[in-house]
Amino acid sequence: MKKLFLILFLCMSLNIFAQQREIILAVPDLGDPISFYNEFNQPSGFFIEIVQELLRNSPYKLKYISGSFSECMGFVRDGKADL
């Protein structure tokens, strides 16, 4: 259910960033295969792949910050992350 909520939230939120060129994505460590950092310390997983695919042909650049699920929700709430 959380995955579906995150995907729907992402799709609805993309219009907000029409003027913005960089999107800061809060990446919660939910574990493999959802979202995690790989051996090269790069964000990876199902959630990351969906976001990257949605933004592949857009002018937006992704920047990642990591934390627990509650920390990531706080980043979004406090304006430190966009998604």
Secondary structure, 3 states (H helix, E strand, C coil): CHHHHHHHHHHHHHHHHCCCCEEEEEEECCECCCEEECCCCCEECHHHHHHHHHCCCCCCEEEEEEECHHHHHHHHHCCCCCC
